[in-house]
Amino acid sequence: MRRRTRSLLGTIAMIAFVIVYAPLAMALADSRIAETPAVIQSVLYAILGIAWIIPLMPLIRWMERPDSDPA
């Protein structure tokens, strides 16, 4: 598969993931985190803000692979 095709498919997958992840993170923040002290809230909001990167890293690596030579 060419890099350009992988980038297109990966971008669609990332958008779909964020569409699912963002409301879940907001619901968690609204229901559980709002009741905690301010210092803990700050830490948890930072974790939620960065947590989406971890599951997407393999996808990003796959998207960025160079094209293989058809030899």
Secondary structure, 3 states (H helix, E strand, C coil): CCHHHHHHHHHHHHHHHHHHHHHHHHHHHHHCHHHCCHHHHHHHHHHHHHHCHHHHHHHHHHHHCCCCCCC
